[in-house]
Structures are given as structure tokens and as C-alpha cells.
Amino acid sequence: AHAVTNLLDHGDAGAVRGPLLTAVAEIRQLAGWSSFDAGRHADAQRHLLAAERTALAGGDLRLVARVRYCQARQFQYLRHNRDAVDALRLARDHLAGAATPAITAMLDGLEASSLADLGDHDAAARRLASATDAFERIEPSREPAWMGFYDRGELLAQYGRVYRDMARHDSRHAAEAVRWTTEAIGELGPQKLRSTV
């Protein structure tokens, strides 16, 4: 990650500067996500912040949204759900007309689970419905290649997370959490081991 970032300091990249910024941002995002998976949260935050800044410098608002999604996932893991909601709303606001259905579904589904954890179940349900509506409009050929991971299993997993977080406040939601999670696992293929777990 540091080696590719250093490439930005070597002279004028000219016509390749935009693609170089995007490539560096993607590598820093991967380093951040890998650090998060390894439990190295300070490193994850550092890499994701660098990825966000670099993607912004390159004008790739969709990639910025992906990075902010990753940041929000880490915030959720650390139980900083207010920060997660703020990161996701910022991503949506900056995207404006550059949003795609898959990116919208990804952001809205994640925000729904943070809202559920915060106890705002009505807003969580609305955001989850928005994610589902967006998911139904996805045309894979019009999405960034990196959105290929977001399939029906991922959407159903968000339902499972939302109802799990609702069940933490009201146990009547527990059966729905189990149902949605079970459906999600059934939809996720063997290549989705991380999501299945």
C-alpha cells in the first residue's frame, strides 16, 4: 500500500494520473479491509482514510462510496453505529447522480442495520425497503466491477442483521432474524465463505 502511494510523488503522471489515483485508492481500500479482517483497527482506519482521500482526488465518487461503506462496516463492528450512519449518509450525499442501484442497495442495507442497533426500527425498515427496491433495479453491466460481490445472498444477510439488531431491543424480532439469516446462507455460494460465516 505504501509503495503504490509513493508512486504519486514521482513527477507529473499526466494523462495517467486519474487511473493511477484510482488504482492507489483501490489498493489502500484492500489494505484497509484486510487490516479490518485481521483485527488491526488502527491500520484499517489509516488505509481506509488514505483510500478515501485518494479516490476523492481522482474524482471517483463511486469508489469513495465503497470506501465509506468499508469504514461504516468497521464502525459497526466497533459498535459506533452513529458514526456508521453518518459515513453512509455522507457517501450517499456525495454520490448524488453517480449512484447506481447496487451501490444504493449496499449503502441503504448497511445503514438499516445501524439504525436498528440504535433503536430506530421504523427508519431501519424504511432504509431496508429502499435497499430492496434498489436491488431489484440492478443491471450488472452498468455497475462497477467491484460491485459483483453484492448478490441476493448479501441483501438477505442485511435483513438478517437488521432483525438481529432489532431483536436486541425486542426479542419478538428474533424469529425473523433467524429466518432471514437462514435464507441468506442458502443463497450464498461456496465462494462466499466470509459472508456465510
Salt bridges, closest charged atoms under 4 A:
ASP37 OD1 - ARG194 NH2 2.60
ASP43 OD2 - ARG40 NH2 2.55
ASP43 OD1 - ARG46 NH2 3.00
GLU52 OE2 - ARG68 NE 2.63
ASP86 OD1 - ARG82 NH2 3.48
ASP108 OD1 - ARG92 NH1 2.86
ASP108 OD1 - ARG127 NH1 3.37
GLU111 OE2 - ARG89 NE 2.76
GLU111 OE1 - ARG92 NH2 2.38
GLU111 OE1 - ARG127 NE 3.54
ASP117 OD1 - ARG79 NH2 2.91
ASP117 OD1 - ARG168 NH1 3.62
GLU139 OE1 - ARG142 NE 3.78
ASP151 OD2 - LYS192 NZ 3.08
GLU154 OE2 - LYS192 NZ 3.23
ASP165 OD1 - ARG164 NE 2.88
ASP165 OD1 - ARG168 NH1 2.90
ASP170 OD2 - ARG172 NH2 2.50
GLU176 OE1 - ARG179 NH2 3.14
GLU183 OE2 - ARG179 NH1 2.98
